[in-house]
């Protein structure tokens, strides 16, 4: 049970989840799968079908498009929303820059997340729109 409380506390520190109730955080954390990933591991390849949404709790991820690093995401950031919300291939390759800890949701769990906390949907969609604009890609949503 200590793991669950710890996850809830870590999620509460993620800007996306600030303002959610303890009950909502507990429901969300119950959907997630924690992973510890070594530096250098590729989490997703540009052009592949996206199946996961990841919330970075510790470490850094490099975001590369067409072989060029375009961003670095750190603790509290999330990735993978574009592929799940817009039903498109991955727009970038994600590589662990350092050892990382992520919470992962598959497509069904991501849908449950948005159902459990619908207020997150507009925030995640706004992030997706901003990131697509930065990449100069049109959204279908």
ABEGO torsion letter per residue (X at the ends): XAAAAAAAAAAAABAAABGBBAAAAAAAAAABBBBBBBBGBBABBBGBBBABBBBBABEBBBBBBGGBBABBBBBGBBBGAAAAAAGBBBABBBBBABBBBBBBBBAAAAAAAAAABAAAAAAAAAAAAAAAAAAGBBBAX
